């Protein structure tokens, strides 16, 4: 009887599983979020050092934390618009490469 209970618990799927997170990272929006977090994590220490020159360390930490949180929210809310611009840029580059390839094929013939 205990084995049946353990099996039912093991077979439940949580919406917060690592498998779902890994699948979501491989989508364009998932990569966008990862890039945003990495960018903010690189900018934060630099900004904190700069603010630390003007204010005390604790205040600089709070100001930097506030700026990064607000920045991440803004980037997250503008995700669709920014993704459209990036996708359009990638599409333009692809079309240009195809056009160049077509031109080189015609010149070889």
C-alpha positions as CSV (number, residue, x, y, z in Angstrom):
1,X,0.0,0.0,0.0
2,X,2.8,2.4,0.7
3,X,4.4,1.8,-2.7
4,X,1.3,2.9,-4.4
5,X,1.3,6.2,-2.5
6,X,5.0,6.8,-3.4
7,X,4.3,6.1,-7.0
8,X,1.5,8.6,-7.1
9,X,3.6,11.3,-5.5
10,X,6.5,10.6,-7.9
11,X,4.3,10.8,-11.0
12,X,2.9,14.2,-10.2
13,X,4.2,16.9,-12.4
14,X,4.9,20.3,-10.9
15,X,4.6,23.4,-13.2
16,X,7.9,24.5,-11.7
17,X,10.0,21.5,-12.7
18,X,13.5,21.8,-14.0
19,X,12.5,20.1,-17.3
20,X,10.0,22.8,-18.0
21,X,12.5,25.5,-17.1
22,X,15.1,24.0,-19.5
23,X,12.5,23.8,-22.3
24,X,11.5,27.5,-21.7
25,X,15.2,28.6,-21.8
26,X,15.5,27.4,-25.3
27,X,12.7,29.6,-26.6
28,X,13.5,33.1,-27.8
29,X,11.7,34.6,-24.8
30,X,13.7,32.4,-22.5
31,X,17.0,33.4,-24.0
32,X,15.9,37.1,-23.8
33,X,15.2,36.8,-20.1
34,X,18.5,35.1,-19.5
35,X,20.4,37.8,-21.5
36,X,18.5,40.5,-19.5
37,X,19.4,38.9,-16.2
38,X,23.1,38.5,-17.2
39,X,23.3,42.0,-18.5
40,X,21.8,43.4,-15.3
41,X,24.1,41.3,-13.1
42,X,27.1,42.7,-15.0
43,X,26.0,46.3,-14.8
44,X,24.9,46.2,-11.1
45,X,28.4,46.0,-9.5
46,X,29.7,48.7,-11.8
47,X,26.8,50.9,-11.0
48,X,27.1,50.2,-7.2
49,X,30.8,51.2,-7.3
50,X,29.9,54.5,-9.1
51,X,27.1,55.3,-6.7
52,X,29.3,54.2,-3.7
53,X,31.7,57.1,-4.6
54,X,28.9,59.6,-3.9
55,X,26.9,57.8,-1.1
56,X,27.5,55.3,1.6
57,X,27.8,51.6,0.8
58,X,24.4,50.7,2.2
59,X,22.6,53.4,0.4
60,X,24.5,52.6,-2.8
61,X,23.4,49.0,-2.5
62,X,19.7,49.9,-2.1
63,X,19.8,52.4,-4.9
64,X,21.5,49.9,-7.2
65,X,19.0,47.2,-6.2
66,X,16.1,49.5,-6.9
67,X,17.5,50.5,-10.3
68,X,18.1,46.9,-11.3
69,X,14.6,45.7,-10.2
70,X,12.9,48.6,-12.1
71,X,15.1,47.9,-15.1
72,X,14.3,44.2,-15.2
73,X,10.5,45.0,-14.9
74,X,10.8,47.5,-17.8
75,X,12.7,45.1,-19.9
76,X,10.2,42.3,-19.1
77,X,7.2,44.5,-20.0
78,X,8.8,45.6,-23.3
79,X,9.9,42.0,-24.2
80,X,7.5,41.6,-27.1
81,X,8.4,45.0,-28.7
82,X,12.2,44.4,-28.3
83,X,11.8,40.8,-29.6
84,X,10.0,42.1,-32.7
85,X,12.9,44.5,-33.4
86,X,15.5,41.7,-32.9
87,X,13.5,39.3,-35.1
88,X,13.2,41.9,-37.8
89,X,16.9,42.6,-37.7
90,X,17.7,38.9,-38.0
91,X,15.2,38.5,-40.8
92,X,16.9,41.4,-42.7
93,X,20.3,39.9,-42.2
94,X,19.0,36.5,-43.5
95,X,17.4,38.1,-46.5
96,X,20.6,40.0,-47.3
97,X,22.7,36.8,-47.1
98,X,20.2,35.0,-49.4
99,X,20.4,37.9,-51.8
100,X,24.2,37.9,-51.8
101,X,24.2,34.1,-52.2
102,X,21.8,34.3,-55.2
103,X,24.0,37.0,-56.8
104,X,27.1,35.0,-56.4
105,X,25.4,32.0,-57.9
106,X,24.3,34.0,-61.0
107,X,27.8,35.4,-61.4
108,X,29.3,31.9,-61.4
109,X,27.0,30.7,-64.1
